[in-house]
Structures are given as C-alpha cells and as structure tokens.
C-alpha cells in the first residue's frame, strides 16, 4: 500500500516538475558575435533554475529553459540587463524588441562629433570632441566592465583600449570617431538583421496556442487538449492540433508547413495538421496527437536546434578566433613596447600602428561569415517546407556528387492498386485467402499493405488484425503471421526461403508489365499471388533532369522487382542513370558506400533507414514517410514534391558560396587596413570603420539568400501549376524500354509526341491508362459521333471508357 502511494507521489512530483519547466525566448540586442555568447552563458548558467542556455547570434535570440518557480522571465531579463545585454522578453506573437532609433548617448555623441569637426578652423573645439567621447563611451564602458569582471575579452574591451590609446596620444577627434562608430554599429547590425529575425520568429511561432472544443464551444490551451478530442475549426482559423476530419469539408492552406501555394481540399477522413489554416467552411477535427507531438511542434524544434548548431567551417573559424585575438593583442603590445624600449624617433606612429592592430584583433566579421549565411539558408528552406537538422548538413549538401532514390513512395506515389489476386489451390477459396492476407497486412505500415486491405474491403471482407499471432516484419522480404492455425508468409520471391518452401515462384510473362508481384505461402506451400502497380510522382522527371544538369549522378535503389523498376524508369524516360533492383536494405547501404561521395539518399520507409544512415546526407519524406526514416534522415521534405531536392541543393551551394564570399570580404578588408597601416597610413578610425563595415557587409550579403529572386527553394515557377490531362497531344509519348540488367542505362532522346505502330499515342497520366486512337477519322455520320480524345471531365478521365461523346 505504502509503495503504491510512493509511486503516485513520485509521478505527481515529476508531472509538477514538467509543468514548472518553461522554454523562454528573449531578444538580446547586446550580442554582436560569439564572443558575447560566452559572457551570457557565464552570467546565466550559475543561476538556480536555469537548465539550458542557447544563443542564435544572427538574430540576437536567446533561448532559456528554466524552472519558473525558481527563476522567472523578468528575473532573467534583469540579470541580462545588469550585464548590459539590452534584453527583452519576446512576445508570443513573434514581435521582436527592436530599437527604431540609436540610443540617446549615440545621438548626442554623433552631434558633438559633427560640431568638433570644426577644430581644424577653431582649435578649442577639440574639447567638444572630448565631450563626445565622454558621452558616447558610457554604454561601452559598462559592457566592457562586465566582460572584464567575467574574464571575457570582447569587442567592447578592445574599443575601450583603442579609445584610451588615442586619448593618450591627444588625438581627440579620432577618439570621438571611434566611440561613435562603435556605438552606432550595434544599432546598424540589429536593423540589418531584422529581416532574418522576423523569418526566424515566423518559424518558431507557428504553433497555435488555443483550441475550441466542438461539443461545448469552450476555448482551451492546446497543451490541455487530449487525444481523440473533437475540436471545432471555423473558416479563417488555424488548426490547433494534428487530427482527422470527422465532419465538414474545407480548403486548407498548408503553405507555412509544406511550402505549397495551392490550398488542399479536405473532407471527412482526411488528415489535417496543426499550424495550417482553414480558408473556408467548417470542420470538426478529432485529434491524433497531443500538442508537443504535432508535426508543427516537431518542425519548430528542428528549426531551433538547426539554428543553434554549428557547421564544420564555423567550428574551425571559432577555434581560429580563440588564438587570433590573443595573438593580435600580443602583437599590438609589442608594437608599443619595442619602439619605446629601443627609443625609436617616430614613436607616435608606432603607437597609432599598435592601436590599428589592436582594433583589428576583433574577429566579429570573420566569426559572422558562416552563421549568418547558414541561418538565412536554413530559414528559407524551412519556410519552403524543407527542414535541415543542422548547418553541417547544409555544407555537406552543397558538395553532393550523387543522389540515390528509393522507388516506392519516393519516385512513385506509393499509392498501390491491386490488379490481380489469385489462389493456387482449388480447396482454398479466394475470399479465405484474401481474409488471411488482409488481416496480416493490416498490421504492416507498408504502402502495399494498405492497397491489399482496401482491396479486401471492396469484397466486404473485414480484416481482423487482433486475431493475428506472432506477427513479424522482414525488411526487404515481407511479413509473417499466424492466423486460424495457418503459418502465413507474404512478400516477394525472397520470402520463400523464410517460408521454407521447396520451390521458388516462377516469374510469369505477365509480371514484366511493370507490376509488383506478391506471394502468399501457407504452411510452406505457395497458396496464391497478387499483383499491384503504382505511378511515378508528378515532378520526378523534372527533378532528375535538374540534378543531371547540375552534374549530379542519379541512382535508383529499390527492393522491388526488375520489372517494376523498369516500369518506373520507362515513365521517367530513362532519366535515371543507374538502376538497381531486388535489393535488401543492407544491399542499398553497401551500394551507397560504393558510389561517388558525398552521396545523398532519398527514402521514406523502414527499408530505407540503413541507406539513409549510411549516406553522407539522408533525405526523408516527412509527412508520408515512416518515423524511423524521418529520425534517420538529415533533411526532411515536409511535402512530397521531389523537385525540392535539386532546389535545396542549389540553396546549399548558394549558401556555401556566400560563406566563401563573406570570408574573403572579412579577410580582405582587415588585411587591407593593416597593409595601409604598415605602409604609413595608421588610421584608427579607419580600422574601426572597416570592422563595423565588414559586419554589415557580411549580414547584407548573407540576407540575399532570403530573397525569392535567386538560387534555391521557392523560385521555381512551375511547382504549383495544376496538372493537365495527358490526353493533350503535346504531353504524351511512347514509353521506352529500359535495360535494368545493365547498371547504367543508356540515355536516349525521346520525342515529346510519338506514335505507336498503329498510330496511337500513350498517356503518361495514371488515371488515363487507355491508348488513344488518333488516326485520321472519316467525317462524322448523322449517327452518333465517333469517340473524341478529349477527357469527359474536362480535366482527367476517371475510367478507361469515360470519353466525351
């Protein structure tokens, strides 16, 4: 009894602790580069109740996980502002705390600096320059004091040293210029990165906060909504939690989640996702997840984690910066001490040179070169429905040489249709066999399983998965289960070995038509077979050709039969260069290792997980793919549009180029100032201007990635163009024959419009499976007119015989 009460107390305590822990977002305008990150971590990590601290430098965002009972948001803000970080709590609406104007210290400092420019005509105005220094240096002095107190060497400390040096040399105007430039730099950088900050806020604030209970009309927090709760969603409202429509119909805008522009029609039984908007109509949604497990919540977490991760280039630059700054400071000290010790004549010039070198010790422009470009690329990709789990993957993706595709569910839709179902024993009825197969398949998540279950339901056969015993999945082979004392194996030809069958099934001529064969073994004997077929996804052909135009090798790796692989290859006009069929999951992983690296693998199922993990970059189909594939992949496609693969590679390449440009800019400008200084033009204010200007140039250059008119995702004009019926003569072609046995298929040009021997044309569209006779027809008689090649629906024919009279 006591032990039971103890367990209850422990569970209640754990639940209470979970409710107390909160993730808070803060705008921290005092962050210039990663040197301030160390200061923030030292200030906050020693506080009771603070669990984790993460800083996103490009957007000056601070993320703190803390215990609300021990430390609140206002208390965290107070601690940060004592460290002169200019912090503020970010609102739930995503509004960012942003200074519209520079601080009064900066404005007064600038005015006094302008007045002091007259000292060349009236020398007493030099004291105005001194006043400008005194007014403007106060904020910098406070920040540098906190940095020194925490043993952190940042740009504020370097600025103070530079000002003290110029004042010692009685160059008051230059000292005032340094103070003003440093003061205005922070404000300019925060304004420059505003667009990137807004983009991040939109991504991190997609999660709805309120939900309406359909039965009572009560408005509650989404965190309080349980599984299987029916919610009401009116027109213009955001769907609060993932679920299934149980009443009504509406068009849903999924643009923010998947990047697709056109609304998607949803009716009873359709799946809807949190964060998408109901454009019209009323729907009741039965929840299938809690708030934290929704797709939009997982997406926000992935975006956040990706933004705080560091690429290999950024890690290397940070390591260099640790040694660069101390080394340059030592050099500047030597430039002061050595000339003084040796009693050089022009020591003032050496002191000015030392100050220029000292200011150049700030690596802010160099440090910002990588994270700003990476941040902008990740944000643009996420807004277009492509999630990268870190900047490191973006860097690898830019260098990809080979892209490997799974077939089922990736190249093809994975929406199978059962064409035939046969029993091979006279004493075994088709309905009995279909009942066994459907019951076992209903426990599988494979797309083929759903097709078999749907086929069984057409014959009013209700599967009973609860009656299946000893269910087991064999990746790349099939499944097994016991039902009604029958030991049943279902799968491809390889499942015969599992079933301990003495004979392997023969490949019949009918199997060469591109259909996938499934075999059913009962107690070690082949009891029946069935065939299924599916079609290639829209846009796959364009995506493959786009990859080839980028000098990327394309490969198809499938566990399906050679005939099914040939059918997919034929639909793609032999666009894929290497086709390998009848592969086990370990075979796919082995081939991935043999391909030219870096290799990207695209897949959606459990069978693809080993290959996704083996590849340098794993790309998983997020919404339709298996959970294992999604967890294993480095990149997640939120929609099923394969055309986003070449686009995200283009974006990665553009981001990589931006990083190189930023590094060249930073090093060139810094180096140019130092060269001029050693050549006799040691201008401290020029060094400060170069430092500030470099940071601004890096930010502006990187933010070009966010623009829609450039390389990368979201710029294709044809992604959302509705498909026409392929009975249109300009969109039909003859399917070529692919040589699957030859690993590398020879690419042949295929005319857009071609005819068969009988003068007929073939339609690519899945729903238009009929050969259309377009041979010249005699003039119509008074009797009924001959069939036309026009779709009866005006769009796409539903059945073979549905033609316009």
Secondary structure as the mmCIF struct_conf table of DSSP 4:
data_model
#
loop_
_struct_conf.conf_type_id
_struct_conf.id
_struct_conf.beg_label_comp_id
_struct_conf.beg_label_asym_id
_struct_conf.beg_label_seq_id
_struct_conf.end_label_comp_id
_struct_conf.end_label_asym_id
_struct_conf.end_label_seq_id
HELX_RH_AL_P HELX_RH_AL_P1 UNK A 2 UNK A 20
STRN STRN1 UNK A 21 UNK A 28
TURN_TY1_P TURN_TY1_P1 UNK A 29 UNK A 30
BEND BEND1 UNK A 33 UNK A 33
HELX_RH_AL_P HELX_RH_AL_P2 UNK A 34 UNK A 44
TURN_TY1_P TURN_TY1_P2 UNK A 45 UNK A 46
BEND BEND2 UNK A 47 UNK A 47
TURN_TY1_P TURN_TY1_P3 UNK A 48 UNK A 49
STRN STRN2 UNK A 50 UNK A 56
HELX_RH_3T_P HELX_RH_3T_P1 UNK A 57 UNK A 59
TURN_TY1_P TURN_TY1_P4 UNK A 60 UNK A 60
STRN STRN3 UNK A 61 UNK A 67
TURN_TY1_P TURN_TY1_P5 UNK A 68 UNK A 70
HELX_RH_AL_P HELX_RH_AL_P3 UNK A 73 UNK A 82
TURN_TY1_P TURN_TY1_P6 UNK A 83 UNK A 84
STRN STRN4 UNK A 87 UNK A 89
HELX_LH_PP_P HELX_LH_PP_P1 UNK A 90 UNK A 91
TURN_TY1_P TURN_TY1_P7 UNK A 92 UNK A 93
BEND BEND3 UNK A 100 UNK A 101
HELX_RH_AL_P HELX_RH_AL_P4 UNK A 104 UNK A 116
HELX_RH_3T_P HELX_RH_3T_P2 UNK A 117 UNK A 120
TURN_TY1_P TURN_TY1_P8 UNK A 121 UNK A 121
HELX_RH_3T_P HELX_RH_3T_P3 UNK A 123 UNK A 125
HELX_RH_AL_P HELX_RH_AL_P5 UNK A 126 UNK A 149
TURN_TY1_P TURN_TY1_P9 UNK A 150 UNK A 151
HELX_RH_AL_P HELX_RH_AL_P6 UNK A 155 UNK A 168
TURN_TY1_P TURN_TY1_P10 UNK A 169 UNK A 170
HELX_RH_AL_P HELX_RH_AL_P7 UNK A 172 UNK A 192
TURN_TY1_P TURN_TY1_P11 UNK A 193 UNK A 193
HELX_RH_AL_P HELX_RH_AL_P8 UNK A 194 UNK A 204
TURN_TY1_P TURN_TY1_P12 UNK A 205 UNK A 205
BEND BEND4 UNK A 207 UNK A 207
STRN STRN5 UNK A 210 UNK A 212
STRN STRN6 UNK A 213 UNK A 213
TURN_TY1_P TURN_TY1_P13 UNK A 214 UNK A 216
STRN STRN7 UNK A 219 UNK A 221
HELX_RH_3T_P HELX_RH_3T_P4 UNK A 222 UNK A 224
HELX_LH_PP_P HELX_LH_PP_P2 UNK A 225 UNK A 226
TURN_TY1_P TURN_TY1_P14 UNK A 227 UNK A 228
STRN STRN8 UNK A 230 UNK A 233
TURN_TY1_P TURN_TY1_P15 UNK A 235 UNK A 236
HELX_LH_PP_P HELX_LH_PP_P3 UNK A 237 UNK A 237
STRN STRN9 UNK A 238 UNK A 238
HELX_LH_PP_P HELX_LH_PP_P4 UNK A 239 UNK A 239
BEND BEND5 UNK A 241 UNK A 241
STRN STRN10 UNK A 243 UNK A 248
STRN STRN11 UNK A 250 UNK A 253
HELX_RH_AL_P HELX_RH_AL_P9 UNK A 255 UNK A 258
BEND BEND6 UNK A 262 UNK A 262
STRN STRN12 UNK A 264 UNK A 266
TURN_TY1_P TURN_TY1_P16 UNK A 268 UNK A 269
STRN STRN13 UNK A 271 UNK A 272
TURN_TY1_P TURN_TY1_P17 UNK A 274 UNK A 275
STRN STRN14 UNK A 277 UNK A 280
BEND BEND7 UNK A 281 UNK A 281
STRN STRN15 UNK A 283 UNK A 287
BEND BEND8 UNK A 288 UNK A 289
HELX_RH_3T_P HELX_RH_3T_P5 UNK A 291 UNK A 293
BEND BEND9 UNK A 294 UNK A 294
HELX_RH_AL_P HELX_RH_AL_P10 UNK A 295 UNK A 308
BEND BEND10 UNK A 309 UNK A 309
HELX_RH_AL_P HELX_RH_AL_P11 UNK A 312 UNK A 342
TURN_TY1_P TURN_TY1_P18 UNK A 343 UNK A 343
BEND BEND11 UNK A 345 UNK A 345
HELX_RH_AL_P HELX_RH_AL_P12 UNK A 347 UNK A 359
TURN_TY1_P TURN_TY1_P19 UNK A 360 UNK A 361
HELX_RH_AL_P HELX_RH_AL_P13 UNK A 364 UNK A 383
TURN_TY1_P TURN_TY1_P20 UNK A 384 UNK A 385
STRN STRN16 UNK A 386 UNK A 388
BEND BEND12 UNK A 389 UNK A 389
HELX_RH_AL_P HELX_RH_AL_P14 UNK A 391 UNK A 397
TURN_TY1_P TURN_TY1_P21 UNK A 398 UNK A 399
STRN STRN17 UNK A 402 UNK A 405
HELX_RH_PI_P HELX_RH_PI_P1 UNK A 407 UNK A 411
STRN STRN18 UNK A 412 UNK A 412
STRN STRN19 UNK A 417 UNK A 423
BEND BEND13 UNK A 424 UNK A 424
TURN_TY1_P TURN_TY1_P22 UNK A 426 UNK A 427
BEND BEND14 UNK A 428 UNK A 428
HELX_RH_AL_P HELX_RH_AL_P15 UNK A 430 UNK A 441
TURN_TY1_P TURN_TY1_P23 UNK A 442 UNK A 443
BEND BEND15 UNK A 446 UNK A 446
HELX_RH_AL_P HELX_RH_AL_P16 UNK A 447 UNK A 458
TURN_TY1_P TURN_TY1_P24 UNK A 459 UNK A 460
HELX_RH_3T_P HELX_RH_3T_P6 UNK A 465 UNK A 467
STRN STRN20 UNK A 469 UNK A 474
TURN_TY1_P TURN_TY1_P25 UNK A 475 UNK A 477
STRN STRN21 UNK A 478 UNK A 483
TURN_TY1_P TURN_TY1_P26 UNK A 484 UNK A 485
STRN STRN22 UNK A 486 UNK A 491
BEND BEND16 UNK A 492 UNK A 492
TURN_TY1_P TURN_TY1_P27 UNK A 493 UNK A 494
HELX_RH_AL_P HELX_RH_AL_P17 UNK A 495 UNK A 498
TURN_TY1_P TURN_TY1_P28 UNK A 499 UNK A 500
BEND BEND17 UNK A 502 UNK A 503
HELX_LH_PP_P HELX_LH_PP_P5 UNK A 504 UNK A 506
HELX_RH_3T_P HELX_RH_3T_P7 UNK A 509 UNK A 513
BEND BEND18 UNK A 514 UNK A 514
HELX_LH_PP_P HELX_LH_PP_P6 UNK A 515 UNK A 515
STRN STRN23 UNK A 516 UNK A 522
TURN_TY1_P TURN_TY1_P29 UNK A 523 UNK A 524
STRN STRN24 UNK A 525 UNK A 533
STRN STRN25 UNK A 536 UNK A 536
HELX_LH_PP_P HELX_LH_PP_P7 UNK A 537 UNK A 537
TURN_TY1_P TURN_TY1_P30 UNK A 538 UNK A 539
HELX_RH_AL_P HELX_RH_AL_P18 UNK A 540 UNK A 549
TURN_TY1_P TURN_TY1_P31 UNK A 550 UNK A 551
STRN STRN26 UNK A 553 UNK A 557
BEND BEND19 UNK A 559 UNK A 560
HELX_RH_AL_P HELX_RH_AL_P19 UNK A 562 UNK A 571
TURN_TY1_P TURN_TY1_P32 UNK A 572 UNK A 574
BEND BEND20 UNK A 577 UNK A 577
STRN STRN27 UNK A 578 UNK A 580
BEND BEND21 UNK A 582 UNK A 582
HELX_RH_AL_P HELX_RH_AL_P20 UNK A 585 UNK A 594
BEND BEND22 UNK A 595 UNK A 595
HELX_LH_PP_P HELX_LH_PP_P8 UNK A 596 UNK A 596
BEND BEND23 UNK A 597 UNK A 598
STRN STRN28 UNK A 599 UNK A 603
BEND BEND24 UNK A 605 UNK A 605
HELX_RH_3T_P HELX_RH_3T_P8 UNK A 606 UNK A 608
HELX_RH_AL_P HELX_RH_AL_P21 UNK A 609 UNK A 614
BEND BEND25 UNK A 615 UNK A 616
STRN STRN29 UNK A 617 UNK A 621
TURN_TY1_P TURN_TY1_P33 UNK A 622 UNK A 624
BEND BEND26 UNK A 625 UNK A 625
HELX_RH_AL_P HELX_RH_AL_P22 UNK A 627 UNK A 632
BEND BEND27 UNK A 634 UNK A 634
STRN STRN30 UNK A 635 UNK A 637
BEND BEND28 UNK A 638 UNK A 640
TURN_TY1_P TURN_TY1_P34 UNK A 642 UNK A 642
HELX_RH_AL_P HELX_RH_AL_P23 UNK A 643 UNK A 678
TURN_TY1_P TURN_TY1_P35 UNK A 679 UNK A 680
HELX_RH_AL_P HELX_RH_AL_P24 UNK A 684 UNK A 703
HELX_RH_3T_P HELX_RH_3T_P9 UNK A 704 UNK A 706
BEND BEND29 UNK A 707 UNK A 712
TURN_TY1_P TURN_TY1_P36 UNK A 713 UNK A 714
BEND BEND30 UNK A 717 UNK A 718
TURN_TY1_P TURN_TY1_P37 UNK A 719 UNK A 720
HELX_LH_PP_P HELX_LH_PP_P9 UNK A 721 UNK A 725
TURN_TY1_P TURN_TY1_P38 UNK A 726 UNK A 727
BEND BEND31 UNK A 728 UNK A 728
HELX_RH_3T_P HELX_RH_3T_P10 UNK A 729 UNK A 731
HELX_LH_PP_P HELX_LH_PP_P10 UNK A 734 UNK A 738
BEND BEND32 UNK A 740 UNK A 743
STRN STRN31 UNK A 744 UNK A 744
HELX_LH_PP_P HELX_LH_PP_P11 UNK A 745 UNK A 747
BEND BEND33 UNK A 752 UNK A 753
TURN_TY1_P TURN_TY1_P39 UNK A 757 UNK A 758
BEND BEND34 UNK A 759 UNK A 759
STRN STRN32 UNK A 760 UNK A 761
BEND BEND35 UNK A 765 UNK A 765
TURN_TY1_P TURN_TY1_P40 UNK A 766 UNK A 767
BEND BEND36 UNK A 770 UNK A 770
HELX_LH_PP_P HELX_LH_PP_P12 UNK A 771 UNK A 771
STRN STRN33 UNK A 772 UNK A 773
BEND BEND37 UNK A 775 UNK A 775
HELX_LH_PP_P HELX_LH_PP_P13 UNK A 778 UNK A 781
BEND BEND38 UNK A 782 UNK A 784
HELX_LH_PP_P HELX_LH_PP_P14 UNK A 785 UNK A 788
BEND BEND39 UNK A 789 UNK A 790
STRN STRN34 UNK A 791 UNK A 791
TURN_TY1_P TURN_TY1_P41 UNK A 792 UNK A 793
BEND BEND40 UNK A 794 UNK A 795
BEND BEND41 UNK A 798 UNK A 799
TURN_TY1_P TURN_TY1_P42 UNK A 800 UNK A 801
STRN STRN35 UNK A 803 UNK A 803
#
